[in-house]
Amino acid sequence: VCTHPDHRRNGLARALIREGLIRLEARGGVDATVDTGSGEAANALYAGLELTGVYRSSTWTTII
């Protein structure tokens, strides 16, 4: 989910994510995977959704 800079911090991304999860569950979905990388704003958004069963990991990549 991306929000144009002019419209950030209005709850739009949060509303879209919640609606997407509601629709996923209605169709029988039980798992969703989110990958935000190191984006602080994105990580704060997902952390604030109070999801259950959260698994957090880090991926390290070596650039040669």
Summary of the structure (lengths in Angstrom):
residues: 64
radius of gyration: 13.8
end to end distance: 30.6
largest distance: 44.8
contacts: 83
relative contact order: 0.12
helix: 41%
strand: 0%
